[in-house]
Amino acid sequence: MNQPYIIKKGDMALQPCHLAIGQYEGTRVLRYKEDEDVIKERTHKIIDRSCRFYGSSYVFKKEDTIRITGISSKPPILFTPLFPTYFFPTHSDRKTQNTWINIHYVQSIRSLKDKKCRVNFVDNQSIIVSISAHSMHHQYLNGIYYYYMMDRAARVATFDPESPIDYTKPQLNIYEALAKYSLFESK
């Protein structure tokens, strides 16, 4: 039996796709240096389940972003600070064509005709999304801003604002990780 899909390290994008059972009923998952997968489940359901898996509901993760950044329209979310999972949406979360993209894997954004754009990833995979390159850049920058605000706050909380948290170390400093989680507590 297949386990329900949870976003994990290496996930670059989740894009709704058509299945035989209906429009936008599946999700195309692009993973770093791996073949893409098609999950027989709506994208928003995967996003919500992944949020819960990492400790909070989608609504609370969205509210945390709004509180920390002030971004209230199509806010990016962080699934877990333990590895790069800063995802930004391309559309409102009420739209079935909403694609979620991980900021850490975006190589470039190219404009196409008919208000579409191509997002190229660092491993040479790409997706085409039905929004303008300008809007995609804006959403991407919102994701980067959220990443910056979280990183800056965590550095201040660890009393070493000059030294960013190094997630590539063989052993993660649990204090650094907890400092990022503490940012989600109600103020």
C-alpha positions as CSV (number, residue, x, y, z in Angstrom):
1,M,0.0,0.0,0.0
2,N,1.4,3.4,-0.9
3,Q,1.8,5.9,1.9
4,P,0.2,9.4,1.5
5,Y,2.8,11.7,0.0
6,I,4.6,14.1,2.3
7,I,6.9,16.9,1.1
8,K,10.5,16.0,1.8
9,K,14.1,17.1,1.3
10,G,14.8,17.5,-2.5
11,D,11.3,18.4,-3.5
12,M,11.5,21.3,-6.0
13,A,7.9,21.8,-7.1
14,L,4.4,20.4,-6.8
15,Q,2.2,21.2,-9.9
16,P,-1.4,20.2,-10.4
17,C,-1.9,17.9,-13.4
18,H,-4.7,16.2,-15.2
19,L,-5.6,12.6,-14.6
20,A,-8.1,10.4,-16.4
21,I,-10.4,11.0,-13.4
22,G,-10.5,14.7,-13.9
23,Q,-8.8,18.1,-14.4
24,Y,-6.2,19.0,-11.7
25,E,-6.9,15.7,-9.8
26,G,-3.2,14.8,-9.7
27,T,0.1,16.4,-8.7
28,R,3.3,16.3,-10.6
29,V,6.2,16.3,-8.1
30,L,9.7,17.4,-9.3
31,R,12.5,16.1,-7.2
32,Y,16.1,17.2,-7.3
33,K,18.1,15.0,-9.7
34,E,15.3,12.4,-9.9
35,D,12.6,11.5,-12.3
36,E,9.3,13.3,-11.7
37,D,6.4,11.5,-10.0
38,V,2.7,11.8,-10.5
39,I,0.7,11.5,-7.3
40,K,-3.0,10.7,-7.6
41,E,-4.0,13.4,-5.2
42,R,-4.8,17.1,-5.4
43,T,-1.8,19.4,-4.7
44,H,-3.5,21.3,-1.9
45,K,-4.2,18.1,0.0
46,I,-0.5,17.2,-0.2
47,I,0.4,20.7,1.1
48,D,-2.0,20.5,4.0
49,R,-0.9,17.0,5.0
50,S,2.7,18.0,4.8
51,C,2.1,21.0,7.0
52,R,0.4,18.8,9.6
53,F,3.2,16.2,9.3
54,Y,5.8,18.9,10.2
55,G,3.8,20.1,13.2
56,S,1.1,22.7,12.2
57,S,-1.9,23.1,9.9
58,Y,-1.6,25.0,6.6
59,V,-3.7,27.8,8.0
60,F,-1.3,28.3,10.9
61,K,1.8,28.1,8.7
62,K,0.2,30.8,6.4
63,E,-0.6,32.9,9.5
64,D,3.0,32.6,10.7
65,T,4.3,33.9,7.4
66,I,1.9,36.8,7.5
67,R,3.0,37.6,11.1
68,I,6.7,37.4,10.4
69,T,6.8,39.0,6.9
70,G,3.6,41.0,6.5
71,I,3.0,39.1,3.2
72,S,-0.8,38.5,3.1
73,S,-1.4,37.8,-0.6
74,K,-0.3,34.3,-1.6
75,P,2.2,34.0,1.2
76,P,5.1,31.4,1.0
77,I,5.3,28.8,3.7
78,L,8.0,26.9,5.5
79,F,7.3,23.2,6.2
80,T,10.3,22.6,8.4
81,P,13.5,24.6,9.2
82,L,15.5,21.3,9.4
83,F,16.1,21.3,5.6
84,P,15.3,23.7,2.7
85,T,11.5,23.7,2.4
86,Y,10.5,27.3,1.7
87,F,7.8,27.0,-0.9
88,F,5.9,29.8,-2.6
89,P,2.6,29.6,-4.5
90,T,2.0,30.7,-8.0
91,H,-1.7,31.4,-7.5
92,S,-4.2,31.9,-4.7
93,D,-4.6,28.7,-2.6
94,R,-8.2,28.7,-3.7
95,K,-7.2,28.1,-7.4
96,T,-6.9,24.5,-8.5
97,Q,-4.0,25.4,-10.8
98,N,-1.8,26.7,-7.9
99,T,1.7,25.3,-8.2
100,W,4.1,25.3,-5.2
101,I,7.8,25.9,-5.9
102,N,10.8,25.5,-3.5
103,I,12.9,28.7,-3.6
104,H,16.2,26.8,-3.0
105,Y,16.1,25.1,-6.4
106,V,15.0,27.9,-8.8
107,Q,17.7,28.6,-11.4
108,S,15.8,31.1,-13.6
109,I,12.4,32.3,-14.6
110,R,11.8,32.9,-18.4
111,S,8.9,34.7,-19.9
112,L,6.7,32.8,-22.5
113,K,3.8,33.9,-24.7
114,D,0.3,34.2,-23.4
115,K,1.2,35.2,-19.8
116,K,3.1,32.0,-19.1
117,C,6.6,31.4,-17.9
118,R,9.1,28.6,-17.6
119,V,10.8,27.9,-14.3
120,N,14.2,26.3,-14.7
121,F,15.6,24.4,-11.8
122,V,19.2,23.9,-10.8
123,D,19.2,20.3,-12.1
124,N,18.0,21.3,-15.6
125,Q,14.4,20.2,-15.1
126,S,11.7,22.8,-15.8
127,I,8.0,23.5,-15.6
128,I,5.7,25.8,-17.4
129,V,3.2,27.8,-15.3
130,S,0.3,29.9,-16.4
131,I,1.3,33.2,-14.8
132,S,3.5,36.0,-16.1
133,A,7.2,36.0,-15.5
134,H,6.8,39.3,-13.6
135,S,4.2,37.7,-11.2
136,M,6.5,34.6,-10.8
137,H,9.5,36.8,-9.9
138,H,7.3,38.6,-7.3
139,Q,6.3,35.4,-5.7
140,Y,9.8,34.1,-5.8
141,L,11.1,37.2,-4.1
142,N,8.4,36.9,-1.4
143,G,9.8,33.4,-0.7
144,I,13.3,34.7,-0.5
145,Y,12.2,37.5,1.8
146,Y,10.5,35.0,4.2
147,Y,13.7,32.9,4.2
148,Y,15.8,36.0,5.0
149,M,13.4,37.1,7.8
150,M,13.5,33.6,9.4
151,D,17.3,33.3,9.1
152,R,17.9,36.7,10.5
153,A,15.5,36.1,13.4
154,A,17.1,32.8,14.2
155,R,20.6,34.3,14.1
156,V,19.5,37.0,16.6
157,A,17.8,34.4,18.8
158,T,21.0,32.3,18.9
159,F,23.0,35.5,20.0
160,D,25.2,35.2,16.9
161,P,23.7,37.4,14.2
162,E,26.9,37.3,12.2
163,S,26.9,33.5,11.7
164,P,24.1,31.9,9.8
165,I,22.8,28.4,10.8
166,D,24.8,25.8,8.8
167,Y,22.5,22.9,7.9
168,T,25.3,21.1,6.0
169,K,27.1,20.3,9.3
170,P,27.2,16.5,10.0
171,Q,25.4,17.3,13.3
172,L,22.7,19.8,13.5
173,N,22.8,22.1,16.5
174,I,19.4,21.4,18.1
175,Y,19.5,24.9,19.7
176,E,19.7,26.5,16.3
177,A,16.8,24.5,15.0
178,L,14.7,25.2,18.1
179,A,15.4,28.9,17.7
180,K,13.7,28.8,14.3
181,Y,10.7,26.8,15.7
182,S,10.4,29.3,18.5
183,L,9.6,32.0,16.0
184,F,6.3,30.3,15.3
185,E,5.1,30.8,18.9
186,S,2.4,33.4,19.3
187,K,3.8,36.8,20.3
